[in-house]
């Protein structure tokens, strides 16, 4: 299961597993972002290539207006996925 919503602090909280089965939910939420945003991955357990594709699509769209995504509280496993895929060079990432 995957959940995505705003925290009281204004950050976007992602939890669970962001895979192909949940990608439409993530894409619908992230597609509404129009300014720079921080994504908190502290509760995210897994991200698939479908999830990475949504993040990349969102980052590209936001960068056209000078905005960007920042990803925080990334665990070692998910950070390794970002690093091996080259996404660590695309996103500002803070690990746990």
N, CA, C and O atoms as CSV, one atom per row, in Angstrom:
chain,resi,resn,atom,element,x,y,z
A,1,UNK,N,N,0.836,-1.177,0.000
A,1,UNK,CA,C,0.000,0.000,0.000
A,1,UNK,C,C,0.885,1.246,0.000
A,1,UNK,O,O,1.970,1.245,0.581
A,2,UNK,N,N,0.424,2.281,-0.639
A,2,UNK,CA,C,1.161,3.538,-0.746
A,2,UNK,C,C,0.243,4.679,-0.344
A,2,UNK,O,O,-0.919,4.727,-0.745
A,3,UNK,N,N,0.779,5.597,0.452
A,3,UNK,CA,C,0.037,6.789,0.848
A,3,UNK,C,C,0.882,8.011,0.545
A,3,UNK,O,O,2.104,7.987,0.693
A,4,UNK,N,N,0.227,9.074,0.121
A,4,UNK,CA,C,0.899,10.349,-0.141
A,4,UNK,C,C,-0.049,11.465,0.267
A,4,UNK,O,O,-1.215,11.491,-0.127
A,5,UNK,N,N,0.480,12.391,1.069
A,5,UNK,CA,C,-0.355,13.495,1.540
A,5,UNK,C,C,0.546,14.583,2.124
A,5,UNK,O,O,1.743,14.377,2.322
A,6,UNK,N,N,-0.048,15.729,2.392
A,6,UNK,CA,C,0.694,16.824,3.004
A,6,UNK,C,C,0.768,16.626,4.513
A,6,UNK,O,O,-0.207,16.220,5.145
A,7,UNK,N,N,1.931,16.914,5.082
A,7,UNK,CA,C,2.094,16.959,6.531
A,7,UNK,C,C,1.663,18.346,6.997
A,7,UNK,O,O,1.508,19.258,6.185
A,8,UNK,N,N,1.469,18.502,8.299
A,8,UNK,CA,C,1.118,19.811,8.841
A,8,UNK,C,C,2.186,20.848,8.525
A,8,UNK,O,O,1.885,22.033,8.388
A,9,UNK,N,N,3.439,20.400,8.410
A,9,UNK,CA,C,4.560,21.302,8.114
A,9,UNK,C,C,4.590,21.745,6.655
A,9,UNK,O,O,5.360,22.636,6.297
A,10,UNK,N,N,3.761,21.133,5.809
A,10,UNK,CA,C,3.712,21.482,4.394
A,10,UNK,C,C,4.483,20.537,3.497
A,10,UNK,O,O,4.327,20.572,2.276
A,11,UNK,N,N,5.319,19.688,4.092
A,11,UNK,CA,C,6.049,18.697,3.295
A,11,UNK,C,C,5.080,17.619,2.821
A,11,UNK,O,O,4.009,17.422,3.394
A,12,UNK,N,N,5.486,16.933,1.768
A,12,UNK,CA,C,4.704,15.808,1.269
A,12,UNK,C,C,5.268,14.538,1.892
A,12,UNK,O,O,6.455,14.243,1.754
A,13,UNK,N,N,4.418,13.797,2.571
A,13,UNK,CA,C,4.816,12.552,3.224
A,13,UNK,C,C,4.450,11.390,2.307
A,13,UNK,O,O,3.303,11.263,1.876
A,14,UNK,N,N,5.441,10.539,2.011
A,14,UNK,CA,C,5.216,9.336,1.217
A,14,UNK,C,C,5.477,8.127,2.114
A,14,UNK,O,O,6.501,8.062,2.795
A,15,UNK,N,N,4.558,7.183,2.112
A,15,UNK,CA,C,4.756,5.992,2.943
A,15,UNK,C,C,4.297,4.750,2.191
A,15,UNK,O,O,3.431,4.806,1.318
A,16,UNK,N,N,4.906,3.627,2.559
A,16,UNK,CA,C,4.545,2.355,1.945
A,16,UNK,C,C,5.432,2.010,0.770
A,16,UNK,O,O,6.644,2.226,0.802
A,17,UNK,N,N,4.812,1.470,-0.271
A,17,UNK,CA,C,5.537,0.991,-1.446
A,17,UNK,C,C,5.048,1.727,-2.693
A,17,UNK,O,O,3.888,1.609,-3.087
A,18,UNK,N,N,5.952,2.483,-3.301
A,18,UNK,CA,C,5.620,3.198,-4.540
A,18,UNK,C,C,6.070,2.339,-5.713
A,18,UNK,O,O,7.226,2.383,-6.135
A,19,UNK,N,N,5.129,1.561,-6.227
A,19,UNK,CA,C,5.412,0.663,-7.346
A,19,UNK,C,C,4.414,0.925,-8.466
A,19,UNK,O,O,3.620,1.864,-8.390
A,20,UNK,N,N,4.454,0.109,-9.488
A,20,UNK,CA,C,3.595,0.316,-10.659
A,20,UNK,C,C,2.113,0.318,-10.288
A,20,UNK,O,O,1.328,1.067,-10.870
A,21,UNK,N,N,1.733,-0.507,-9.332
A,21,UNK,CA,C,0.327,-0.590,-8.936
A,21,UNK,C,C,-0.154,0.697,-8.266
A,21,UNK,O,O,-1.348,0.994,-8.283
A,22,UNK,N,N,0.760,1.456,-7.682
A,22,UNK,CA,C,0.407,2.684,-6.964
A,22,UNK,C,C,0.820,3.951,-7.709
A,22,UNK,O,O,0.619,5.059,-7.212
A,23,UNK,N,N,1.390,3.791,-8.884
A,23,UNK,CA,C,1.955,4.943,-9.595
A,23,UNK,C,C,0.905,5.974,-10.002
A,23,UNK,O,O,1.201,7.169,-10.015
A,24,UNK,N,N,-0.297,5.552,-10.330
A,24,UNK,CA,C,-1.335,6.509,-10.731
A,24,UNK,C,C,-1.683,7.442,-9.579
A,24,UNK,O,O,-1.908,8.634,-9.789
A,25,UNK,N,N,-1.727,6.910,-8.370
A,25,UNK,CA,C,-2.016,7.713,-7.186
A,25,UNK,C,C,-0.925,8.769,-6.977
A,25,UNK,O,O,-1.223,9.937,-6.727
A,26,UNK,N,N,0.326,8.352,-7.081
A,26,UNK,CA,C,1.450,9.280,-6.918
A,26,UNK,C,C,1.465,10.320,-8.033
A,26,UNK,O,O,1.694,11.503,-7.779
A,27,UNK,N,N,1.225,9.888,-9.247
A,27,UNK,CA,C,1.253,10.809,-10.384
A,27,UNK,C,C,0.143,11.848,-10.277
A,27,UNK,O,O,0.362,13.016,-10.599
A,28,UNK,N,N,-1.036,11.447,-9.833
A,28,UNK,CA,C,-2.137,12.395,-9.677
A,28,UNK,C,C,-1.799,13.453,-8.629
A,28,UNK,O,O,-2.080,14.635,-8.826
A,29,UNK,N,N,-1.202,13.036,-7.524
A,29,UNK,CA,C,-0.843,13.978,-6.459
A,29,UNK,C,C,0.293,14.890,-6.902
A,29,UNK,O,O,0.179,16.112,-6.803
A,30,UNK,N,N,1.382,14.313,-7.387
A,30,UNK,CA,C,2.553,15.102,-7.774
A,30,UNK,C,C,2.280,15.979,-8.994
A,30,UNK,O,O,2.919,17.016,-9.171
A,31,UNK,N,N,1.347,15.571,-9.820
A,31,UNK,CA,C,0.983,16.361,-10.993
A,31,UNK,C,C,0.351,17.695,-10.644
A,31,UNK,O,O,0.303,18.597,-11.481
A,32,UNK,N,N,-0.135,17.831,-9.419
A,32,UNK,CA,C,-0.744,19.086,-8.981
A,32,UNK,C,C,0.273,20.067,-8.388
A,32,UNK,O,O,-0.054,21.231,-8.154
A,33,UNK,N,N,1.491,19.608,-8.147
A,33,UNK,CA,C,2.513,20.500,-7.588
A,33,UNK,C,C,2.932,21.522,-8.631
A,33,UNK,O,O,3.132,21.190,-9.799
A,34,UNK,N,N,3.064,22.765,-8.198
A,34,UNK,CA,C,3.498,23.795,-9.141
A,34,UNK,C,C,4.602,24.682,-8.567
A,34,UNK,O,O,4.998,25.666,-9.192
A,35,UNK,N,N,5.097,24.337,-7.387
A,35,UNK,CA,C,6.210,25.055,-6.772
A,35,UNK,C,C,7.193,24.033,-6.203
A,35,UNK,O,O,6.901,22.839,-6.147
A,36,UNK,N,N,8.350,24.516,-5.788
A,36,UNK,CA,C,9.327,23.620,-5.158
A,36,UNK,C,C,8.682,22.941,-3.959
A,36,UNK,O,O,7.894,23.550,-3.235
A,37,UNK,N,N,9.024,21.684,-3.759
A,37,UNK,CA,C,8.393,20.912,-2.693
A,37,UNK,C,C,9.390,19.932,-2.092
A,37,UNK,O,O,10.268,19.419,-2.785
A,38,UNK,N,N,9.246,19.678,-0.802
A,38,UNK,CA,C,10.046,18.678,-0.115
A,38,UNK,C,C,9.214,17.419,0.052
A,38,UNK,O,O,8.085,17.465,0.541
A,39,UNK,N,N,9.787,16.290,-0.362
A,39,UNK,CA,C,9.145,14.989,-0.190
A,39,UNK,C,C,9.850,14.270,0.952
A,39,UNK,O,O,11.072,14.119,0.932
A,40,UNK,N,N,9.092,13.831,1.938
A,40,UNK,CA,C,9.640,13.102,3.075
A,40,UNK,C,C,9.451,11.611,2.820
A,40,UNK,O,O,8.327,11.110,2.799
A,41,UNK,N,N,10.566,10.910,2.627
A,41,UNK,CA,C,10.538,9.470,2.349
A,41,UNK,C,C,10.821,8.645,3.599
A,41,UNK,O,O,11.150,7.464,3.485
A,42,UNK,N,N,10.703,9.233,4.792
A,42,UNK,CA,C,11.007,8.529,6.020
A,42,UNK,C,C,10.207,7.261,6.236
A,42,UNK,O,O,10.665,6.343,6.916
A,43,UNK,N,N,9.024,7.206,5.667
A,43,UNK,CA,C,8.156,6.018,5.809
A,43,UNK,C,C,8.021,5.224,4.507
A,43,UNK,O,O,7.241,4.275,4.427
A,44,UNK,N,N,8.788,5.625,3.491
A,44,UNK,CA,C,8.725,4.901,2.214
A,44,UNK,C,C,9.600,3.655,2.313
A,44,UNK,O,O,10.781,3.744,2.649
A,45,UNK,N,N,9.029,2.515,2.024
A,45,UNK,CA,C,9.732,1.235,2.140
A,45,UNK,C,C,10.381,0.787,0.836
A,45,UNK,O,O,11.389,0.082,0.844
A,46,UNK,N,N,9.794,1.204,-0.281
A,46,UNK,CA,C,10.228,0.674,-1.578
A,46,UNK,C,C,9.827,1.649,-2.669
A,46,UNK,O,O,8.788,2.303,-2.576
A,47,UNK,N,N,10.660,1.747,-3.712
A,47,UNK,CA,C,10.300,2.511,-4.900
A,47,UNK,C,C,10.754,1.729,-6.128
A,47,UNK,O,O,11.896,1.276,-6.196
A,48,UNK,N,N,9.863,1.573,-7.086
A,48,UNK,CA,C,10.178,0.843,-8.316
A,48,UNK,C,C,10.554,1.824,-9.417
A,48,UNK,O,O,10.547,3.039,-9.217
A,49,UNK,N,N,10.878,1.283,-10.571
A,49,UNK,CA,C,11.199,2.136,-11.717
A,49,UNK,C,C,9.997,2.993,-12.112
A,49,UNK,O,O,10.173,4.100,-12.620
A,50,UNK,N,N,8.788,2.501,-11.887
A,50,UNK,CA,C,7.590,3.301,-12.180
A,50,UNK,C,C,7.540,4.519,-11.260
A,50,UNK,O,O,7.190,5.614,-11.698
A,51,UNK,N,N,7.887,4.332,-9.998
A,51,UNK,CA,C,7.936,5.446,-9.061
A,51,UNK,C,C,9.018,6.438,-9.426
A,51,UNK,O,O,8.807,7.649,-9.357
A,52,UNK,N,N,10.175,5.931,-9.815
A,52,UNK,CA,C,11.267,6.816,-10.245
A,52,UNK,C,C,10.852,7.636,-11.457
A,52,UNK,O,O,11.182,8.818,-11.556
A,53,UNK,N,N,10.136,7.015,-12.369
A,53,UNK,CA,C,9.703,7.718,-13.582
A,53,UNK,C,C,8.772,8.880,-13.233
A,53,UNK,O,O,8.861,9.943,-13.847
A,54,UNK,N,N,7.891,8.694,-12.265
A,54,UNK,CA,C,6.976,9.767,-11.855
A,54,UNK,C,C,7.752,10.915,-11.220
A,54,UNK,O,O,7.469,12.084,-11.482
A,55,UNK,N,N,8.734,10.575,-10.383
A,55,UNK,CA,C,9.553,11.620,-9.773
A,55,UNK,C,C,10.315,12.407,-10.835
A,55,UNK,O,O,10.390,13.634,-10.768
A,56,UNK,N,N,10.876,11.705,-11.810
A,56,UNK,CA,C,11.622,12.366,-12.878
A,56,UNK,C,C,10.710,13.266,-13.710
A,56,UNK,O,O,11.083,14.392,-14.038
A,57,UNK,N,N,9.544,12.786,-14.045
A,57,UNK,CA,C,8.582,13.571,-14.814
A,57,UNK,C,C,8.203,14.843,-14.046
A,57,UNK,O,O,8.121,15.924,-14.629
A,58,UNK,N,N,7.976,14.708,-12.747
A,58,UNK,CA,C,7.614,15.856,-11.916
A,58,UNK,C,C,8.771,16.840,-11.833
A,58,UNK,O,O,8.576,18.050,-11.949
A,59,UNK,N,N,9.983,16.315,-11.630
A,59,UNK,CA,C,11.164,17.179,-11.541
A,59,UNK,C,C,11.366,17.960,-12.845
A,59,UNK,O,O,11.640,19.159,-12.806
A,60,UNK,N,N,11.236,17.306,-13.973
A,60,UNK,CA,C,11.408,17.977,-15.263
A,60,UNK,C,C,10.369,19.073,-15.453
A,60,UNK,O,O,10.690,20.169,-15.912
A,61,UNK,N,N,9.133,18.778,-15.101
A,61,UNK,CA,C,8.056,19.757,-15.251
A,61,UNK,C,C,8.300,20.967,-14.343
A,61,UNK,O,O,8.157,22.110,-14.777
A,62,UNK,N,N,8.664,20.715,-13.098
A,62,UNK,CA,C,8.910,21.804,-12.159
A,62,UNK,C,C,10.123,22.642,-12.555
A,62,UNK,O,O,10.118,23.862,-12.386
A,63,UNK,N,N,11.157,21.993,-13.081
A,63,UNK,CA,C,12.385,22.715,-13.419
A,63,UNK,C,C,12.169,23.727,-14.542
A,63,UNK,O,O,12.931,24.687,-14.666
A,64,UNK,N,N,11.153,23.522,-15.345
A,64,UNK,CA,C,10.845,24.478,-16.409
A,64,UNK,C,C,10.476,25.853,-15.859
A,64,UNK,O,O,10.622,26.864,-16.546
A,65,UNK,N,N,9.993,25.883,-14.606
A,65,UNK,CA,C,9.642,27.161,-13.971
A,65,UNK,C,C,10.617,27.529,-12.858
A,65,UNK,O,O,10.351,28.437,-12.071
A,66,UNK,N,N,11.746,26.824,-12.791
A,66,UNK,CA,C,12.759,27.124,-11.787
A,66,UNK,C,C,12.518,26.466,-10.442
A,66,UNK,O,O,13.234,26.759,-9.484
A,67,UNK,N,N,11.537,25.590,-10.340
A,67,UNK,CA,C,11.224,24.884,-9.105
A,67,UNK,C,C,11.895,23.509,-9.107
A,67,UNK,O,O,12.439,23.078,-10.124
A,68,UNK,N,N,11.853,22.827,-7.964
A,68,UNK,CA,C,12.493,21.513,-7.879
A,68,UNK,C,C,11.922,20.718,-6.715
A,68,UNK,O,O,11.279,21.265,-5.819
A,69,UNK,N,N,12.172,19.420,-6.751
A,69,UNK,CA,C,11.839,18.545,-5.640
A,69,UNK,C,C,13.080,18.346,-4.776
A,69,UNK,O,O,14.193,18.229,-5.290
A,70,UNK,N,N,12.882,18.309,-3.480
A,70,UNK,CA,C,13.920,17.939,-2.520
A,70,UNK,C,C,13.389,16.716,-1.789
A,70,UNK,O,O,12.236,16.700,-1.358
A,71,UNK,N,N,14.218,15.698,-1.648
A,71,UNK,CA,C,13.778,14.451,-1.026
A,71,UNK,C,C,14.571,14.251,0.255
A,71,UNK,O,O,15.802,14.244,0.240
A,72,UNK,N,N,13.854,14.089,1.369
A,72,UNK,CA,C,14.518,13.962,2.665
A,72,UNK,C,C,14.173,12.627,3.336
A,72,UNK,O,O,13.234,11.931,2.950
A,73,UNK,N,N,14.969,12.303,4.351
A,73,UNK,CA,C,14.756,11.095,5.165
A,73,UNK,C,C,14.749,9.816,4.329
A,73,UNK,O,O,13.915,8.931,4.519
A,74,UNK,N,N,15.688,9.748,3.412
A,74,UNK,CA,C,15.782,8.600,2.509
A,74,UNK,C,C,16.616,7.501,3.183
A,74,UNK,O,O,17.738,7.747,3.624
A,75,UNK,N,N,16.055,6.292,3.255
A,75,UNK,CA,C,16.809,5.192,3.871
A,75,UNK,C,C,17.899,4.695,2.914
A,75,UNK,O,O,17.914,5.044,1.734
A,76,UNK,N,N,18.792,3.890,3.436
A,76,UNK,CA,C,19.953,3.427,2.660
A,76,UNK,C,C,19.536,2.663,1.405
A,76,UNK,O,O,20.101,2.884,0.334
A,77,UNK,N,N,18.564,1.775,1.522
A,77,UNK,CA,C,18.130,0.975,0.368
A,77,UNK,C,C,17.610,1.868,-0.762
A,77,UNK,O,O,17.995,1.700,-1.920
A,78,UNK,N,N,16.744,2.807,-0.423
A,78,UNK,CA,C,16.185,3.687,-1.454
A,78,UNK,C,C,17.253,4.628,-1.988
A,78,UNK,O,O,17.265,4.931,-3.181
A,79,UNK,N,N,18.150,5.095,-1.128
A,79,UNK,CA,C,19.237,5.945,-1.611
A,79,UNK,C,C,20.116,5.182,-2.607
A,79,UNK,O,O,20.545,5.744,-3.615
A,80,UNK,N,N,20.381,3.908,-2.326
A,80,UNK,CA,C,21.161,3.097,-3.262
A,80,UNK,C,C,20.479,3.028,-4.625
A,80,UNK,O,O,21.155,3.083,-5.653
A,81,UNK,N,N,19.170,2.909,-4.649
A,81,UNK,CA,C,18.423,2.885,-5.911
A,81,UNK,C,C,18.629,4.206,-6.655
A,81,UNK,O,O,18.871,4.211,-7.862
A,82,UNK,N,N,18.532,5.322,-5.934
A,82,UNK,CA,C,18.757,6.632,-6.550
A,82,UNK,C,C,20.191,6.746,-7.065
A,82,UNK,O,O,20.425,7.251,-8.163
A,83,UNK,N,N,21.131,6.281,-6.279
A,83,UNK,CA,C,22.538,6.401,-6.665
A,83,UNK,C,C,22.851,5.544,-7.890
A,83,UNK,O,O,23.470,6.028,-8.838
A,84,UNK,N,N,22.432,4.281,-7.884
A,84,UNK,CA,C,22.728,3.370,-8.999
A,84,UNK,C,C,22.029,3.791,-10.287
A,84,UNK,O,O,22.534,3.540,-11.382
A,85,UNK,N,N,20.876,4.429,-10.160
A,85,UNK,CA,C,20.135,4.859,-11.352
A,85,UNK,C,C,20.614,6.220,-11.871
A,85,UNK,O,O,20.209,6.650,-12.951
A,86,UNK,N,N,21.472,6.891,-11.105
A,86,UNK,CA,C,21.934,8.215,-11.490
A,86,UNK,C,C,21.016,9.335,-11.028
A,86,UNK,O,O,21.290,10.506,-11.287
A,87,UNK,N,N,19.937,8.991,-10.353
A,87,UNK,CA,C,18.974,9.989,-9.904
A,87,UNK,C,C,19.526,10.842,-8.763
A,87,UNK,O,O,18.999,11.922,-8.495
A,88,UNK,N,N,20.564,10.382,-8.096
A,88,UNK,CA,C,21.142,11.177,-7.005
A,88,UNK,C,C,21.785,12.461,-7.558
A,88,UNK,O,O,22.014,13.414,-6.814
A,89,UNK,N,N,22.066,12.478,-8.841
A,89,UNK,CA,C,22.609,13.677,-9.481
A,89,UNK,C,C,21.498,14.628,-9.942
A,89,UNK,O,O,21.765,15.785,-10.269
A,90,UNK,N,N,20.277,14.146,-9.967
A,90,UNK,CA,C,19.136,14.934,-10.460
A,90,UNK,C,C,18.391,15.610,-9.320
A,90,UNK,O,O,17.893,16.726,-9.472
A,91,UNK,N,N,18.316,14.938,-8.182
A,91,UNK,CA,C,17.546,15.413,-7.046
A,91,UNK,C,C,18.461,15.818,-5.889
A,91,UNK,O,O,19.546,15.263,-5.719
A,92,UNK,N,N,18.009,16.785,-5.103
A,92,UNK,CA,C,18.659,17.072,-3.831
A,92,UNK,C,C,18.111,16.052,-2.843
A,92,UNK,O,O,16.901,15.976,-2.628
A,93,UNK,N,N,19.000,15.270,-2.244
A,93,UNK,CA,C,18.581,14.164,-1.385
A,93,UNK,C,C,19.285,14.258,-0.044
A,93,UNK,O,O,20.494,14.479,0.028
A,94,UNK,N,N,18.503,14.085,1.024
A,94,UNK,CA,C,19.059,13.987,2.375
A,94,UNK,C,C,18.706,12.618,2.923
A,94,UNK,O,O,17.536,12.236,2.949
A,95,UNK,N,N,19.718,11.876,3.362
A,95,UNK,CA,C,19.502,10.541,3.908
A,95,UNK,C,C,19.172,10.625,5.391
A,95,UNK,O,O,19.300,11.673,6.024
A,96,UNK,N,N,18.746,9.489,5.921
A,96,UNK,CA,C,18.457,9.398,7.364
A,96,UNK,C,C,19.719,9.490,8.162
A,96,UNK,O,O,19.678,9.432,9.391
